[in-house]
Amino acid sequence: MRGSEKRQTHIRFTEAEYSQLLNDSEVYGETVPNLMKAVYFRKKLLQPVMNREDALQVLTALNRIGNNANQIARQLNSGFRQGFNSMVEELRNDIQSMKHYILGLRGNS
């Protein structure tokens, strides 16, 4: 690419978004492209806390915990039954495992 050539991209907006963008452009005295570049490049983007593989593992663990919580709620709504305490213990262990994972204290699990 030569120095004078620039890359372009095209963005679609809803009517409300475009109206707001035009209004902000007038308020700040900037063209729409300059306004968008100023906002984007001035803003500090949030960095991901973990990589995709780790995030998928955390989501899987959260799904298991949610499933266990639903089972516990079902048991509570139908009255206490045998096995309830083991479900609470399993949920507690899952939460503890997630804390260790997030803090980097995990072993081979």
C-alpha positions in Angstrom: 0.0 0.0 0.0 1.3 3.4 -0.9 1.6 6.2 1.7 -1.3 8.1 0.2 -3.7 5.1 0.0 -5.9 4.5 2.9 -8.1 1.5 3.8 -11.8 1.9 4.1 -14.5 0.2 6.0 -18.3 0.5 5.8 -20.6 0.5 8.8 -24.4 0.3 8.8 -26.4 2.2 11.4 -30.0 2.3 12.4 -31.7 5.6 11.8 -31.4 6.5 15.5 -27.7 5.7 15.6 -27.0 7.7 12.5 -29.0 10.6 13.7 -27.0 10.7 16.9 -23.8 10.4 15.0 -24.7 13.3 12.8 -25.7 15.4 15.8 -22.5 14.6 17.7 -20.5 15.4 14.5 -22.1 18.9 14.5 -21.7 19.4 18.2 -18.0 18.5 18.2 -17.3 20.2 14.8 -15.8 17.0 13.4 -16.6 14.9 10.3 -18.2 11.6 11.0 -15.1 9.6 10.1 -12.8 11.8 12.3 -15.3 11.7 15.2 -15.4 7.9 15.0 -11.6 7.6 14.8 -11.1 10.0 17.7 -13.6 8.0 19.9 -12.2 4.6 18.9 -8.5 5.3 19.1 -8.7 7.5 22.2 -10.6 4.9 24.1 -8.7 2.2 26.0 -10.2 -1.2 25.1 -10.7 -3.7 27.8 -8.3 -6.6 27.5 -9.7 -10.2 27.8 -9.2 -11.7 31.2 -8.5 -15.1 29.8 -8.0 -16.8 26.5 -10.8 -18.5 24.6 -9.9 -22.0 25.8 -9.9 -21.0 29.4 -13.1 -19.0 28.9 -14.9 -22.1 27.5 -13.8 -24.1 30.5 -15.1 -21.5 32.9 -18.4 -21.3 30.9 -18.7 -25.1 31.1 -18.2 -25.0 34.9 -20.7 -22.2 35.2 -23.2 -24.2 33.2 -22.7 -27.2 35.6 -23.2 -24.9 38.6 -26.4 -23.4 37.1 -27.7 -26.9 36.4 -27.0 -27.9 40.0 -28.6 -24.7 41.3 -31.7 -25.6 39.3 -31.8 -29.1 40.7 -31.5 -27.6 44.2 -34.3 -25.1 43.6 -36.5 -27.9 42.2 -35.8 -29.9 45.4 -36.6 -26.9 47.6 -39.9 -26.2 45.8 -41.0 -29.8 46.2 -39.9 -30.2 49.8 -36.7 -31.6 51.2 -35.8 -35.0 49.9 -33.0 -37.5 50.3 -29.9 -36.4 48.5 -30.4 -32.7 49.0 -27.3 -32.3 51.2 -25.1 -34.0 48.6 -26.3 -31.7 45.9 -25.5 -28.6 48.1 -22.1 -30.1 48.8 -21.5 -30.7 45.1 -22.5 -27.1 44.3 -20.1 -25.9 47.0 -17.3 -28.0 45.6 -17.9 -26.7 42.0 -17.8 -23.1 43.2 -14.6 -23.7 45.1 -13.1 -25.4 42.0 -14.0 -22.3 39.9 -12.4 -20.0 42.4 -9.2 -22.0 42.3 -9.3 -22.1 38.5 -9.8 -18.3 38.2 -7.1 -17.6 40.8 -4.7 -19.9 39.0 -4.6 -22.4 41.8 -6.0 -25.3 39.8 -4.2 -28.6 39.6 -5.0 -31.1 36.8 -8.7 -30.4 36.9 
